[in-house]
């Protein structure tokens, strides 16, 4: 039988593992969505709460290729991406280029 401390530690490891998997899946979804919706390539980092709620705490996106958009459109596209992701995740979003 496990004692309460061992059980709590195991539960914490399980929640952390699930949170990391959810973060990875969200990052992949963002990349696919950005390519499909805006035609840009980007890397993202999503941080979820580690309390089992899987609520997003912050999202960071770094656009690596703006595709067909010229330099003058980068700020506008970045703002659109940030606004859309804030609605999607309900947390602060930082878009870098």
C-alpha positions in Angstrom: 0.0 0.0 0.0 1.1 3.6 -0.7 1.2 6.2 2.0 -0.5 9.5 1.5 2.8 11.3 0.6 3.6 8.8 -2.1 0.1 8.9 -3.6 0.2 12.7 -3.6 3.6 12.8 -5.3 2.4 10.3 -7.9 -0.7 12.3 -8.6 1.4 15.4 -9.0 3.7 13.7 -11.5 0.6 12.5 -13.4 -0.9 16.0 -13.6 2.4 17.4 -14.7 2.7 14.8 -17.4 -0.8 15.5 -18.6 -0.2 19.3 -18.5 2.9 18.9 -20.6 1.1 16.8 -23.2 -1.7 19.3 -23.4 0.8 22.1 -23.9 2.5 20.2 -26.7 -0.8 19.6 -28.4 -1.8 23.2 -28.1 1.5 24.3 -29.6 1.1 22.0 -32.5 -2.5 23.2 -33.0 -1.3 26.9 -33.0 1.3 26.1 -35.6 -1.1 24.4 -37.9 -3.8 27.1 -37.5 -1.3 29.9 -38.2 -0.1 28.3 -41.3 -3.7 27.6 -42.5 -5.3 30.9 -41.4 -2.5 33.4 -42.0 0.0 31.6 -44.2 2.8 32.1 -41.7 5.2 29.8 -40.0 5.7 30.1 -36.3 7.0 28.4 -33.1 4.9 28.7 -30.0 5.1 28.1 -26.3 2.0 27.5 -24.3 2.0 27.4 -20.5 -1.0 25.8 -18.7 -1.9 25.9 -15.0 -0.6 22.8 -13.3 -3.7 22.4 -11.1 -5.5 20.0 -13.4 -7.7 22.7 -14.9 -5.6 22.9 -18.1 -6.3 26.6 -18.3 -3.8 28.6 -20.3 -1.6 31.0 -18.3 0.4 32.4 -21.2 1.1 31.9 -24.9 4.2 33.1 -26.8 4.4 32.9 -30.6 7.5 33.7 -32.6 6.7 34.1 -36.3 9.6 32.7 -38.2 8.3 33.3 -41.8 5.6 35.7 -42.8 5.1 34.0 -46.1 3.7 36.4 -48.8 3.4 39.3 -46.4 5.8 42.2 -46.9 7.6 43.9 -44.1 5.0 46.6 -43.8 2.3 44.0 -42.9 4.2 42.2 -40.1 2.9 44.4 -37.3 -0.7 44.1 -38.5 -0.5 40.4 -38.9 1.1 40.0 -35.5 -1.7 42.0 -33.9 -4.3 39.9 -35.6 -2.6 36.7 -34.4 -2.3 38.0 -30.8 -6.0 39.0 -30.7 -7.2 35.7 -32.1 -5.1 33.7 -29.7 -6.2 35.7 -26.7 -9.8 34.9 -27.6 -8.9 31.2 -28.1 -6.9 30.7 -24.9 -8.2 33.5 -22.7 -4.8 34.6 -21.4 -2.0 37.0 -22.3 -0.4 36.4 -25.7 3.0 37.7 -26.9 3.7 37.6 -30.6 7.4 38.0 -31.6 9.0 38.2 -35.0 
